[in-house]
Amino acid sequence: STLPKSAILANETQTAFWVMKLLNDTTAIKVPVKEGIQSGDRVEILSPKFSSQDKIVVTGNYGLTDTAKVKIVKP
């Protein structure tokens, strides 16, 4: 599966990568990911396997901690 590049977060040394996945409407959790090929603004995710049901935070995700409280704002 692929995700927008904006969904992928990294540590300062670019050695660890993760995304913030919504557990529910108010909580986001940190999920480590293994990146594959980048194509334009999309990044292949080798692991874990996300389903279309998974809600990944793509904007406003910078600086969120594990189990961060979030508020979903509809565009």
PDB file of N, CA, C and O in Angstrom:
ATOM      1  N   SER A   1       0.846  -1.193   0.000  1.00  0.00           N
ATOM      2  CA  SER A   1       0.000   0.000   0.000  1.00  0.00           C
ATOM      3  C   SER A   1       0.880   1.242   0.000  1.00  0.00           C
ATOM      4  O   SER A   1       2.049   1.177   0.380  1.00  0.00           O
ATOM      5  N   THR A   2       0.334   2.353  -0.417  1.00  0.00           N
ATOM      6  CA  THR A   2       1.086   3.603  -0.410  1.00  0.00           C
ATOM      7  C   THR A   2       0.337   4.645   0.406  1.00  0.00           C
ATOM      8  O   THR A   2      -0.883   4.591   0.560  1.00  0.00           O
ATOM      9  N   LEU A   3       1.101   5.587   0.920  1.00  0.00           N
ATOM     10  CA  LEU A   3       0.534   6.694   1.685  1.00  0.00           C
ATOM     11  C   LEU A   3       1.127   7.996   1.162  1.00  0.00           C
ATOM     12  O   LEU A   3       2.206   7.991   0.569  1.00  0.00           O
ATOM     13  N   PRO A   4       0.429   9.116   1.378  1.00  0.00           N
ATOM     14  CA  PRO A   4       1.034  10.410   1.024  1.00  0.00           C
ATOM     15  C   PRO A   4       2.301  10.628   1.848  1.00  0.00           C
ATOM     16  O   PRO A   4       2.370  10.229   3.011  1.00  0.00           O
ATOM     17  N   LYS A   5       3.292  11.260   1.243  1.00  0.00           N
ATOM     18  CA  LYS A   5       4.550  11.527   1.941  1.00  0.00           C
ATOM     19  C   LYS A   5       4.322  12.284   3.245  1.00  0.00           C
ATOM     20  O   LYS A   5       5.058  12.103   4.215  1.00  0.00           O
ATOM     21  N   SER A   6       3.288  13.141   3.261  1.00  0.00           N
ATOM     22  CA  SER A   6       3.011  13.947   4.460  1.00  0.00           C
ATOM     23  C   SER A   6       2.585  13.099   5.656  1.00  0.00           C
ATOM     24  O   SER A   6       2.620  13.563   6.795  1.00  0.00           O
ATOM     25  N   ALA A   7       2.181  11.845   5.393  1.00  0.00           N
ATOM     26  CA  ALA A   7       1.743  10.972   6.486  1.00  0.00           C
ATOM     27  C   ALA A   7       2.920  10.378   7.249  1.00  0.00           C
ATOM     28  O   ALA A   7       2.776   9.964   8.399  1.00  0.00           O
ATOM     29  N   ILE A   8       4.102  10.336   6.596  1.00  0.00           N
ATOM     30  CA  ILE A   8       5.266   9.673   7.184  1.00  0.00           C
ATOM     31  C   ILE A   8       6.048  10.656   8.046  1.00  0.00           C
ATOM     32  O   ILE A   8       6.436  11.731   7.587  1.00  0.00           O
ATOM     33  N   LEU A   9       6.271  10.278   9.282  1.00  0.00           N
ATOM     34  CA  LEU A   9       7.069  11.093  10.201  1.00  0.00           C
ATOM     35  C   LEU A   9       8.393  10.378  10.454  1.00  0.00           C
ATOM     36  O   LEU A   9       8.479   9.156  10.329  1.00  0.00           O
ATOM     37  N   ALA A  10       9.422  11.144  10.810  1.00  0.00           N
ATOM     38  CA  ALA A  10      10.741  10.554  11.031  1.00  0.00           C
ATOM     39  C   ALA A  10      11.416  11.209  12.220  1.00  0.00           C
ATOM     40  O   ALA A  10      11.085  12.327  12.616  1.00  0.00           O
ATOM     41  N   ASN A  11      12.385  10.471  12.786  1.00  0.00           N
ATOM     42  CA  ASN A  11      13.174  11.074  13.860  1.00  0.00           C
ATOM     43  C   ASN A  11      14.229  11.995  13.240  1.00  0.00           C
ATOM     44  O   ASN A  11      14.357  12.068  12.018  1.00  0.00           O
ATOM     45  N   GLU A  12      14.976  12.689  14.083  1.00  0.00           N
ATOM     46  CA  GLU A  12      15.926  13.696  13.589  1.00  0.00           C
ATOM     47  C   GLU A  12      16.999  13.114  12.690  1.00  0.00           C
ATOM     48  O   GLU A  12      17.500  13.800  11.799  1.00  0.00           O
ATOM     49  N   THR A  13      17.360  11.857  12.912  1.00  0.00           N
ATOM     50  CA  THR A  13      18.430  11.252  12.120  1.00  0.00           C
ATOM     51  C   THR A  13      17.901  10.468  10.919  1.00  0.00           C
ATOM     52  O   THR A  13      18.669   9.820  10.208  1.00  0.00           O
ATOM     53  N   GLN A  14      16.585  10.529  10.697  1.00  0.00           N
ATOM     54  CA  GLN A  14      15.958   9.832   9.561  1.00  0.00           C
ATOM     55  C   GLN A  14      16.240   8.329   9.582  1.00  0.00           C
ATOM     56  O   GLN A  14      16.420   7.704   8.536  1.00  0.00           O
ATOM     57  N   THR A  15      16.275   7.761  10.792  1.00  0.00           N
ATOM     58  CA  THR A  15      16.523   6.322  10.902  1.00  0.00           C
ATOM     59  C   THR A  15      15.281   5.564  11.357  1.00  0.00           C
ATOM     60  O   THR A  15      15.226   4.338  11.254  1.00  0.00           O
ATOM     61  N   ALA A  16      14.299   6.280  11.852  1.00  0.00           N
ATOM     62  CA  ALA A  16      13.052   5.641  12.282  1.00  0.00           C
ATOM     63  C   ALA A  16      11.892   6.401  11.661  1.00  0.00           C
ATOM     64  O   ALA A  16      11.873   7.632  11.644  1.00  0.00           O
ATOM     65  N   PHE A  17      10.930   5.652  11.154  1.00  0.00           N
ATOM     66  CA  PHE A  17       9.784   6.256  10.480  1.00  0.00           C
ATOM     67  C   PHE A  17       8.500   5.712  11.077  1.00  0.00           C
ATOM     68  O   PHE A  17       8.429   4.550  11.477  1.00  0.00           O
ATOM     69  N   TRP A  18       7.485   6.565  11.133  1.00  0.00           N
ATOM     70  CA  TRP A  18       6.208   6.122  11.676  1.00  0.00           C
ATOM     71  C   TRP A  18       5.075   6.956  11.107  1.00  0.00           C
ATOM     72  O   TRP A  18       5.294   8.004  10.500  1.00  0.00           O
ATOM     73  N   VAL A  19       3.858   6.466  11.316  1.00  0.00           N
ATOM     74  CA  VAL A  19       2.659   7.237  10.981  1.00  0.00           C
ATOM     75  C   VAL A  19       1.800   7.316  12.233  1.00  0.00           C
ATOM     76  O   VAL A  19       1.967   6.537  13.172  1.00  0.00           O
ATOM     77  N   MET A  20       0.887   8.262  12.229  1.00  0.00           N
ATOM     78  CA  MET A  20      -0.090   8.373  13.307  1.00  0.00           C
ATOM     79  C   MET A  20      -1.405   7.818  12.778  1.00  0.00           C
ATOM     80  O   MET A  20      -1.971   8.334  11.814  1.00  0.00           O
ATOM     81  N   LYS A  21      -1.879   6.761  13.425  1.00  0.00           N
ATOM     82  CA  LYS A  21      -3.119   6.105  13.004  1.00  0.00           C
ATOM     83  C   LYS A  21      -4.204   6.394  14.023  1.00  0.00           C
ATOM     84  O   LYS A  21      -3.973   6.308  15.229  1.00  0.00           O
ATOM     85  N   LEU A  22      -5.384   6.735  13.540  1.00  0.00           N
ATOM     86  CA  LEU A  22      -6.489   6.995  14.455  1.00  0.00           C
ATOM     87  C   LEU A  22      -7.026   5.690  15.007  1.00  0.00           C
ATOM     88  O   LEU A  22      -7.380   4.778  14.259  1.00  0.00           O
ATOM     89  N   LEU A  23      -7.083   5.614  16.339  1.00  0.00           N
ATOM     90  CA  LEU A  23      -7.726   4.484  17.006  1.00  0.00           C
ATOM     91  C   LEU A  23      -9.229   4.699  17.003  1.00  0.00           C
ATOM     92  O   LEU A  23     -10.014   3.768  16.825  1.00  0.00           O
ATOM     93  N   ASN A  24      -9.604   5.949  17.203  1.00  0.00           N
ATOM     94  CA  ASN A  24     -11.008   6.358  17.227  1.00  0.00           C
ATOM     95  C   ASN A  24     -11.034   7.849  16.921  1.00  0.00           C
ATOM     96  O   ASN A  24     -10.032   8.404  16.471  1.00  0.00           O
ATOM     97  N   ASP A  25     -12.161   8.499  17.159  1.00  0.00           N
ATOM     98  CA  ASP A  25     -12.275   9.918  16.797  1.00  0.00           C
ATOM     99  C   ASP A  25     -11.450  10.860  17.667  1.00  0.00           C
ATOM    100  O   ASP A  25     -11.324  12.041  17.342  1.00  0.00           O
ATOM    101  N   THR A  26     -10.884  10.360  18.767  1.00  0.00           N
ATOM    102  CA  THR A  26     -10.166  11.270  19.662  1.00  0.00           C
ATOM    103  C   THR A  26      -8.734  10.857  19.987  1.00  0.00           C
ATOM    104  O   THR A  26      -8.022  11.604  20.658  1.00  0.00           O
ATOM    105  N   THR A  27      -8.297   9.691  19.530  1.00  0.00           N
ATOM    106  CA  THR A  27      -6.963   9.208  19.889  1.00  0.00           C
ATOM    107  C   THR A  27      -6.191   8.725  18.663  1.00  0.00           C
ATOM    108  O   THR A  27      -6.707   7.962  17.847  1.00  0.00           O
ATOM    109  N   ALA A  28      -4.937   9.188  18.551  1.00  0.00           N
ATOM    110  CA  ALA A  28      -4.044   8.731  17.484  1.00  0.00           C
ATOM    111  C   ALA A  28      -2.868   8.001  18.119  1.00  0.00           C
ATOM    112  O   ALA A  28      -2.334   8.435  19.140  1.00  0.00           O
ATOM    113  N   ILE A  29      -2.471   6.889  17.508  1.00  0.00           N
ATOM    114  CA  ILE A  29      -1.334   6.125  18.022  1.00  0.00           C
ATOM    115  C   ILE A  29      -0.200   6.116  16.993  1.00  0.00           C
ATOM    116  O   ILE A  29      -0.414   6.248  15.788  1.00  0.00           O
ATOM    117  N   LYS A  30       1.010   5.956  17.522  1.00  0.00           N
ATOM    118  CA  LYS A  30       2.216   5.936  16.696  1.00  0.00           C
ATOM    119  C   LYS A  30       2.433   4.507  16.191  1.00  0.00           C
ATOM    120  O   LYS A  30       2.499   3.569  16.985  1.00  0.00           O
ATOM    121  N   VAL A  31       2.543   4.345  14.878  1.00  0.00           N
ATOM    122  CA  VAL A  31       2.759   3.020  14.290  1.00  0.00           C
ATOM    123  C   VAL A  31       4.044   3.056  13.456  1.00  0.00           C
ATOM    124  O   VAL A  31       4.093   3.725  12.424  1.00  0.00           O
ATOM    125  N   PRO A  32       5.097   2.329  13.903  1.00  0.00           N
ATOM    126  CA  PRO A  32       6.339   2.295  13.121  1.00  0.00           C
ATOM    127  C   PRO A  32       6.075   1.684  11.744  1.00  0.00           C
ATOM    128  O   PRO A  32       5.305   0.732  11.620  1.00  0.00           O
ATOM    129  N   VAL A  33       6.717   2.235  10.711  1.00  0.00           N
ATOM    130  CA  VAL A  33       6.543   1.712   9.360  1.00  0.00           C
ATOM    131  C   VAL A  33       7.897   1.481   8.707  1.00  0.00           C
ATOM    132  O   VAL A  33       8.898   2.105   9.061  1.00  0.00           O
ATOM    133  N   LYS A  34       7.898   0.561   7.739  1.00  0.00           N
ATOM    134  CA  LYS A  34       9.079   0.333   6.910  1.00  0.00           C
ATOM    135  C   LYS A  34       8.744   0.853   5.518  1.00  0.00           C
ATOM    136  O   LYS A  34       7.797   0.397   4.878  1.00  0.00           O
ATOM    137  N   GLU A  35       9.542   1.817   5.063  1.00  0.00           N
ATOM    138  CA  GLU A  35       9.269   2.449   3.776  1.00  0.00           C
ATOM    139  C   GLU A  35       9.825   1.640   2.621  1.00  0.00           C
ATOM    140  O   GLU A  35      10.840   0.953   2.737  1.00  0.00           O
ATOM    141  N   GLY A  36       9.121   1.747   1.496  1.00  0.00           N
ATOM    142  CA  GLY A  36       9.604   1.164   0.253  1.00  0.00           C
ATOM    143  C   GLY A  36       9.945   2.275  -0.719  1.00  0.00           C
ATOM    144  O   GLY A  36      10.610   3.247  -0.359  1.00  0.00           O
ATOM    145  N   ILE A  37       9.491   2.130  -1.941  1.00  0.00           N
ATOM    146  CA  ILE A  37       9.806   3.077  -3.008  1.00  0.00           C
ATOM    147  C   ILE A  37       8.951   4.336  -2.900  1.00  0.00           C
ATOM    148  O   ILE A  37       7.749   4.270  -2.643  1.00  0.00           O
ATOM    149  N   GLN A  38       9.595   5.483  -3.102  1.00  0.00           N
ATOM    150  CA  GLN A  38       8.852   6.746  -3.171  1.00  0.00           C
ATOM    151  C   GLN A  38       8.544   7.040  -4.626  1.00  0.00           C
ATOM    152  O   GLN A  38       9.399   6.884  -5.499  1.00  0.00           O
ATOM    153  N   SER A  39       7.323   7.465  -4.877  1.00  0.00           N
ATOM    154  CA  SER A  39       6.917   7.820  -6.233  1.00  0.00           C
ATOM    155  C   SER A  39       6.106   9.104  -6.168  1.00  0.00           C
ATOM    156  O   SER A  39       4.951   9.104  -5.743  1.00  0.00           O
ATOM    157  N   GLY A  40       6.730  10.202  -6.597  1.00  0.00           N
ATOM    158  CA  GLY A  40       6.056  11.493  -6.499  1.00  0.00           C
ATOM    159  C   GLY A  40       5.795  11.832  -5.046  1.00  0.00           C
ATOM    160  O   GLY A  40       6.717  11.852  -4.230  1.00  0.00           O
ATOM    161  N   ASP A  41       4.535  12.098  -4.721  1.00  0.00           N
ATOM    162  CA  ASP A  41       4.219  12.436  -3.327  1.00  0.00           C
ATOM    163  C   ASP A  41       3.663  11.242  -2.561  1.00  0.00           C
ATOM    164  O   ASP A  41       3.056  11.406  -1.503  1.00  0.00           O
ATOM    165  N   ARG A  42       3.874  10.027  -3.103  1.00  0.00           N
ATOM    166  CA  ARG A  42       3.406   8.813  -2.430  1.00  0.00           C
ATOM    167  C   ARG A  42       4.608   7.984  -1.983  1.00  0.00           C
ATOM    168  O   ARG A  42       5.658   7.995  -2.625  1.00  0.00           O
ATOM    169  N   VAL A  43       4.439   7.269  -0.879  1.00  0.00           N
ATOM    170  CA  VAL A  43       5.494   6.393  -0.367  1.00  0.00           C
ATOM    171  C   VAL A  43       4.903   5.008  -0.163  1.00  0.00           C
ATOM    172  O   VAL A  43       3.846   4.847   0.447  1.00  0.00           O
ATOM    173  N   GLU A  44       5.609   4.006  -0.690  1.00  0.00           N
ATOM    174  CA  GLU A  44       5.179   2.627  -0.494  1.00  0.00           C
ATOM    175  C   GLU A  44       5.465   2.224   0.953  1.00  0.00           C
ATOM    176  O   GLU A  44       6.538   2.516   1.482  1.00  0.00           O
ATOM    177  N   ILE A  45       4.512   1.558   1.585  1.00  0.00           N
ATOM    178  CA  ILE A  45       4.702   1.060   2.946  1.00  0.00           C
ATOM    179  C   ILE A  45       4.852  -0.457   2.880  1.00  0.00           C
ATOM    180  O   ILE A  45       3.908  -1.167   2.535  1.00  0.00           O
ATOM    181  N   LEU A  46       6.044  -0.946   3.213  1.00  0.00           N
ATOM    182  CA  LEU A  46       6.307  -2.385   3.154  1.00  0.00           C
ATOM    183  C   LEU A  46       5.684  -3.102   4.341  1.00  0.00           C
ATOM    184  O   LEU A  46       5.155  -4.205   4.205  1.00  0.00           O
ATOM    185  N   SER A  47       5.751  -2.472   5.499  1.00  0.00           N
ATOM    186  CA  SER A  47       5.112  -3.036   6.685  1.00  0.00           C
ATOM    187  C   SER A  47       4.812  -1.906   7.649  1.00  0.00           C
ATOM    188  O   SER A  47       5.538  -0.912   7.661  1.00  0.00           O
ATOM    189  N   PRO A  48       3.772  -2.019   8.456  1.00  0.00           N
ATOM    190  CA  PRO A  48       2.779  -3.100   8.436  1.00  0.00           C
ATOM    191  C   PRO A  48       1.829  -2.918   7.257  1.00  0.00           C
ATOM    192  O   PRO A  48       1.901  -1.918   6.543  1.00  0.00           O
ATOM    193  N   LYS A  49       0.950  -3.875   7.060  1.00  0.00           N
ATOM    194  CA  LYS A  49      -0.050  -3.769   5.999  1.00  0.00           C
ATOM    195  C   LYS A  49      -1.245  -2.997   6.535  1.00  0.00           C
ATOM    196  O   LYS A  49      -1.917  -3.450   7.462  1.00  0.00           O
ATOM    197  N   PHE A  50      -1.509  -1.838   5.956  1.00  0.00           N
ATOM    198  CA  PHE A  50      -2.687  -1.066   6.347  1.00  0.00           C
ATOM    199  C   PHE A  50      -3.848  -1.449   5.437  1.00  0.00           C
ATOM    200  O   PHE A  50      -3.653  -1.767   4.263  1.00  0.00           O
ATOM    201  N   SER A  51      -5.041  -1.416   5.986  1.00  0.00           N
ATOM    202  CA  SER A  51      -6.222  -1.676   5.163  1.00  0.00           C
ATOM    203  C   SER A  51      -6.882  -0.355   4.816  1.00  0.00           C
ATOM    204  O   SER A  51      -6.532   0.689   5.366  1.00  0.00           O
ATOM    205  N   SER A  52      -7.834  -0.404   3.905  1.00  0.00           N
ATOM    206  CA  SER A  52      -8.540   0.818   3.512  1.00  0.00           C
ATOM    207  C   SER A  52      -9.377   1.360   4.661  1.00  0.00           C
ATOM    208  O   SER A  52      -9.804   2.515   4.634  1.00  0.00           O
ATOM    209  N   GLN A  53      -9.614   0.523   5.673  1.00  0.00           N
ATOM    210  CA  GLN A  53     -10.375   0.956   6.843  1.00  0.00           C
ATOM    211  C   GLN A  53      -9.521   1.771   7.816  1.00  0.00           C
ATOM    212  O   GLN A  53     -10.053   2.532   8.624  1.00  0.00           O
ATOM    213  N   ASP A  54      -8.199   1.612   7.737  1.00  0.00           N
ATOM    214  CA  ASP A  54      -7.313   2.330   8.653  1.00  0.00           C
ATOM    215  C   ASP A  54      -7.319   3.818   8.335  1.00  0.00           C
ATOM    216  O   ASP A  54      -7.246   4.221   7.175  1.00  0.00           O
ATOM    217  N   LYS A  55      -7.404   4.615   9.373  1.00  0.00           N
ATOM    218  CA  LYS A  55      -7.391   6.069   9.189  1.00  0.00           C
ATOM    219  C   LYS A  55      -6.028   6.600   9.627  1.00  0.00           C
ATOM    220  O   LYS A  55      -5.689   6.577  10.811  1.00  0.00           O
ATOM    221  N   ILE A  56      -5.255   7.075   8.657  1.00  0.00           N
ATOM    222  CA  ILE A  56      -3.913   7.576   8.912  1.00  0.00           C
ATOM    223  C   ILE A  56      -3.946   9.104   8.863  1.00  0.00           C
ATOM    224  O   ILE A  56      -4.520   9.695   7.949  1.00  0.00           O
ATOM    225  N   VAL A  57      -3.327   9.727   9.853  1.00  0.00           N
ATOM    226  CA  VAL A  57      -3.294  11.191   9.910  1.00  0.00           C
ATOM    227  C   VAL A  57      -2.298  11.704   8.867  1.00  0.00           C
ATOM    228  O   VAL A  57      -1.123  11.338   8.897  1.00  0.00           O
ATOM    229  N   VAL A  58      -2.766  12.549   7.947  1.00  0.00           N
ATOM    230  CA  VAL A  58      -1.869  13.047   6.896  1.00  0.00           C
ATOM    231  C   VAL A  58      -1.548  14.533   7.033  1.00  0.00           C
ATOM    232  O   VAL A  58      -0.572  15.003   6.450  1.00  0.00           O
ATOM    233  N   THR A  59      -2.347  15.279   7.790  1.00  0.00           N
ATOM    234  CA  THR A  59      -2.020  16.683   8.052  1.00  0.00           C
ATOM    235  C   THR A  59      -2.189  16.950   9.539  1.00  0.00           C
ATOM    236  O   THR A  59      -3.041  16.355  10.200  1.00  0.00           O
ATOM    237  N   GLY A  60      -1.364  17.855  10.054  1.00  0.00           N
ATOM    238  CA  GLY A  60      -1.444  18.163  11.480  1.00  0.00           C
ATOM    239  C   GLY A  60      -0.864  17.074  12.349  1.00  0.00           C
ATOM    240  O   GLY A  60      -1.139  17.015  13.548  1.00  0.00           O
ATOM    241  N   ASN A  61      -0.052  16.200  11.745  1.00  0.00           N
ATOM    242  CA  ASN A  61       0.483  15.056  12.491  1.00  0.00           C
ATOM    243  C   ASN A  61       1.836  15.338  13.131  1.00  0.00           C
ATOM    244  O   ASN A  61       2.275  14.580  13.996  1.00  0.00           O
ATOM    245  N   TYR A  62       2.508  16.418  12.719  1.00  0.00           N
ATOM    246  CA  TYR A  62       3.856  16.685  13.220  1.00  0.00           C
ATOM    247  C   TYR A  62       3.832  16.975  14.718  1.00  0.00           C
ATOM    248  O   TYR A  62       3.046  17.797  15.191  1.00  0.00           O
ATOM    249  N   GLY A  63       4.700  16.290  15.456  1.00  0.00           N
ATOM    250  CA  GLY A  63       4.808  16.550  16.890  1.00  0.00           C
ATOM    251  C   GLY A  63       3.797  15.813  17.744  1.00  0.00           C
ATOM    252  O   GLY A  63       3.802  15.951  18.967  1.00  0.00           O
ATOM    253  N   LEU A  64       2.927  15.030  17.118  1.00  0.00           N
ATOM    254  CA  LEU A  64       1.973  14.250  17.922  1.00  0.00           C
ATOM    255  C   LEU A  64       2.718  13.134  18.639  1.00  0.00           C
ATOM    256  O   LEU A  64       3.614  12.507  18.072  1.00  0.00           O
ATOM    257  N   THR A  65       2.346  12.892  19.878  1.00  0.00           N
ATOM    258  CA  THR A  65       2.951  11.804  20.630  1.00  0.00           C
ATOM    259  C   THR A  65       2.050  10.580  20.544  1.00  0.00           C
ATOM    260  O   THR A  65       0.898  10.671  20.122  1.00  0.00           O
ATOM    261  N   ASP A  66       2.589   9.432  20.949  1.00  0.00           N
ATOM    262  CA  ASP A  66       1.795   8.205  20.958  1.00  0.00           C
ATOM    263  C   ASP A  66       0.581   8.403  21.866  1.00  0.00           C
ATOM    264  O   ASP A  66       0.688   8.994  22.940  1.00  0.00           O
ATOM    265  N   THR A  67      -0.544   7.916  21.433  1.00  0.00           N
ATOM    266  CA  THR A  67      -1.847   8.070  22.112  1.00  0.00           C
ATOM    267  C   THR A  67      -2.224   9.538  22.290  1.00  0.00           C
ATOM    268  O   THR A  67      -2.846   9.919  23.281  1.00  0.00           O
ATOM    269  N   ALA A  68      -1.836  10.352  21.311  1.00  0.00           N
ATOM    270  CA  ALA A  68      -2.184  11.776  21.346  1.00  0.00           C
ATOM    271  C   ALA A  68      -3.691  11.953  21.221  1.00  0.00           C
ATOM    272  O   ALA A  68      -4.362  11.213  20.502  1.00  0.00           O
ATOM    273  N   LYS A  69      -4.203  12.936  21.925  1.00  0.00           N
ATOM    274  CA  LYS A  69      -5.612  13.300  21.782  1.00  0.00           C
ATOM    275  C   LYS A  69      -5.737  14.176  20.542  1.00  0.00           C
ATOM    276  O   LYS A  69      -4.994  15.143  20.375  1.00  0.00           O
ATOM    277  N   VAL A  70      -6.666  13.834  19.691  1.00  0.00           N
ATOM    278  CA  VAL A  70      -6.835  14.592  18.458  1.00  0.00           C
ATOM    279  C   VAL A  70      -8.282  15.028  18.296  1.00  0.00           C
ATOM    280  O   VAL A  70      -9.199  14.477  18.906  1.00  0.00           O
ATOM    281  N   LYS A  71      -8.447  16.023  17.464  1.00  0.00           N
ATOM    282  CA  LYS A  71      -9.792  16.472  17.108  1.00  0.00           C
ATOM    283  C   LYS A  71      -9.882  16.447  15.595  1.00  0.00           C
ATOM    284  O   LYS A  71      -9.077  17.075  14.909  1.00  0.00           O
ATOM    285  N   ILE A  72     -10.850  15.730  15.081  1.00  0.00           N
ATOM    286  CA  ILE A  72     -11.003  15.628  13.636  1.00  0.00           C
ATOM    287  C   ILE A  72     -11.750  16.855  13.129  1.00  0.00           C
ATOM    288  O   ILE A  72     -12.848  17.169  13.587  1.00  0.00           O
ATOM    289  N   VAL A  73     -11.128  17.539  12.175  1.00  0.00           N
ATOM    290  CA  VAL A  73     -11.745  18.720  11.580  1.00  0.00           C
ATOM    291  C   VAL A  73     -12.079  18.374  10.136  1.00  0.00           C
ATOM    292  O   VAL A  73     -11.188  18.082   9.339  1.00  0.00           O
ATOM    293  N   LYS A  74     -13.327  18.408   9.811  1.00  0.00           N
ATOM    294  CA  LYS A  74     -13.728  18.080   8.439  1.00  0.00           C
ATOM    295  C   LYS A  74     -13.479  19.292   7.543  1.00  0.00           C
ATOM    296  O   LYS A  74     -13.799  20.419   7.921  1.00  0.00           O
ATOM    297  N   PRO A  75     -12.911  19.065   6.360  1.00  0.00           N
ATOM    298  CA  PRO A  75     -12.601  20.186   5.461  1.00  0.00           C
ATOM    299  C   PRO A  75     -13.870  20.860   4.939  1.00  0.00           C
ATOM    300  O   PRO A  75     -13.788  21.819   4.172  1.00  0.00           O
TER     301      PRO A  75
END
